[in-house]
Amino acid sequence: MGFDFEIHFKPRRENNVADALSRIDIPSLLSISYPTTTWLEELRAYYISNKNGSQLVANIKDDPVTFPNDVYQNGLIYIKGKLLVPPISDMRQRTLQEFHSSFVGGHSGVNTTFKRLSSSFTWLGLK
């Protein structure tokens, strides 16, 4: 290729400016962790086992004209792209608490909490 060069070995003690090519890569075991949401499984179980939940799913599937903004996908119901939180014991209360009182929520106030919450979730009487 038109290059004329020679390679000379330099021991580590003489090679003060080590670069990526002269370093030995020590293999290490890496792991990836990610949060899992157990409450989504609660929602899916609700739509399977609860009478009202399974009826709502059947209505959405059977009559998409009546429910044009509702989608049943992966065991969950979305209304206008927002996850529907059904009236499961304290599910709504836990969601509100997460968006308001957690480190992420930061006690932002009613309007800010509502805006953040309503961007992803919906339920009857959310406001």
C-alpha positions as a printed NumPy array, in Angstrom:
array([[  0.   ,   0.   ,   0.   ],
       [  2.999,   2.261,  -0.213],
       [  3.838,   2.349,   3.501],
       [  7.274,   1.446,   4.79 ],
       [  7.39 ,   0.782,   8.531],
       [  8.917,  -1.533,  11.128],
       [  7.332,  -2.829,  14.33 ],
       [  9.499,  -2.75 ,  17.486],
       [  8.425,  -4.35 ,  20.747],
       [  8.567,  -2.178,  23.871],
       [  8.216,  -3.884,  27.258],
       [  5.512,  -2.558,  29.548],
       [  7.94 ,  -0.782,  31.901],
       [  9.374,   1.197,  28.963],
       [  6.016,   1.903,  27.351],
       [  4.829,   4.854,  29.419],
       [  2.138,   5.902,  26.959],
       [  0.075,   2.749,  26.671],
       [ -2.767,   2.852,  24.219],
       [ -5.728,   0.572,  23.593],
       [ -3.683,  -1.733,  21.358],
       [ -1.077,  -2.465,  24.015],
       [ -3.479,  -3.183,  26.875],
       [ -4.671,  -6.644,  27.69 ],
       [ -8.427,  -6.849,  27.808],
       [ -9.523,  -8.82 ,  30.86 ],
       [-12.856, -10.474,  30.184],
       [-15.526,  -9.795,  32.754],
       [-19.054, -10.965,  33.267],
       [-21.551,  -8.239,  32.6  ],
       [-25.184,  -8.363,  33.506],
       [-28.13 ,  -6.281,  32.478],
       [-30.843,  -5.548,  34.954],
       [-34.168,  -3.914,  34.341],
       [-37.182,  -3.204,  36.488],
       [-40.136,  -5.512,  36.204],
       [-43.664,  -4.432,  36.857],
       [-45.743,  -6.846,  38.876],
       [-48.752,  -4.531,  38.799],
       [-49.182,  -5.078,  35.058],
       [-49.754,  -8.752,  35.829],
       [-52.446,  -7.675,  38.301],
       [-54.143,  -5.723,  35.509],
       [-53.961,  -8.669,  33.11 ],
       [-55.389, -11.001,  35.758],
       [-58.238,  -8.55 ,  36.362],
       [-59.268,  -8.621,  32.704],
       [-59.244, -12.415,  32.713],
       [-60.808, -13.269,  36.071],
       [-63.073, -10.33 ,  36.946],
       [-66.592, -10.329,  35.499],
       [-66.594,  -6.589,  34.712],
       [-63.073,  -6.709,  33.293],
       [-63.726,  -9.628,  30.974],
       [-67.003,  -8.034,  29.851],
       [-65.185,  -4.82 ,  28.959],
       [-62.601,  -6.78 ,  26.955],
       [-65.381,  -8.666,  25.143],
       [-67.162,  -5.408,  24.3  ],
       [-64.014,  -3.84 ,  22.881],
       [-63.18 ,  -6.927,  20.81 ],
       [-66.718,  -7.582,  19.562],
       [-67.772,  -4.037,  18.702],
       [-64.818,  -1.845,  17.636],
       [-67.202,   0.681,  16.06 ],
       [-68.738,   1.504,  19.438],
       [-65.248,   1.702,  21.032],
       [-63.132,   3.367,  18.31 ],
       [-60.522,   4.746,  20.736],
       [-60.179,   1.58 ,  22.841],
       [-57.589,  -1.126,  22.148],
       [-57.063,  -4.454,  23.883],
       [-53.384,  -5.329,  23.463],
       [-51.075,  -7.695,  25.373],
       [-53.756,  -8.288,  27.99 ],
       [-54.206,  -4.579,  28.739],
       [-56.755,  -1.965,  27.68 ],
       [-55.648,   1.36 ,  26.236],
       [-58.007,   4.275,  25.711],
       [-56.657,   6.879,  23.284],
       [-53.2  ,   5.435,  23.851],
       [-53.394,   5.641,  27.649],
       [-53.394,   2.61 ,  29.929],
       [-56.749,   2.083,  31.633],
       [-56.376,   1.457,  35.363],
       [-59.438,  -0.495,  36.539],
       [-60.835,  -0.275,  40.079],
       [-58.537,  -2.886,  41.615],
       [-58.23 ,  -2.56 ,  45.425],
       [-55.602,   0.165,  45.837],
       [-54.102,   0.21 ,  42.323],
       [-55.212,   3.76 ,  41.586],
       [-54.044,   4.984,  44.986],
       [-50.607,   3.384,  44.48 ],
       [-50.333,   4.975,  41.034],
       [-51.232,   8.408,  42.414],
       [-48.76 ,   7.972,  45.249],
       [-45.989,   6.983,  42.827],
       [-46.565,  10.058,  40.671],
       [-46.898,  12.429,  43.626],
       [-45.05 ,  11.214,  46.726],
       [-42.105,   9.222,  45.372],
       [-38.621,  10.563,  44.687],
       [-39.561,  10.774,  41.015],
       [-42.848,  12.548,  41.732],
       [-41.35 ,  15.105,  44.062],
       [-44.616,  16.436,  45.587],
       [-45.26 ,  18.519,  42.483],
       [-48.784,  19.59 ,  43.349],
       [-52.22 ,  18.632,  42.069],
       [-52.079,  20.046,  38.541],
       [-48.549,  18.873,  37.732],
       [-49.234,  15.42 ,  39.15 ],
       [-52.457,  15.209,  37.142],
       [-50.71 ,  16.224,  33.913],
       [-47.897,  13.707,  34.395],
       [-50.297,  10.936,  35.373],
       [-52.832,  11.606,  32.627],
       [-50.161,  11.522,  29.94 ],
       [-49.847,   7.738,  30.378],
       [-52.842,   6.521,  32.404],
       [-56.572,   7.014,  32.532],
       [-59.538,   5.924,  34.625],
       [-63.064,   7.108,  35.311],
       [-62.884,  10.091,  37.685],
       [-59.12 ,  10.644,  37.345],
       [-59.43 ,  14.422,  37.623]])
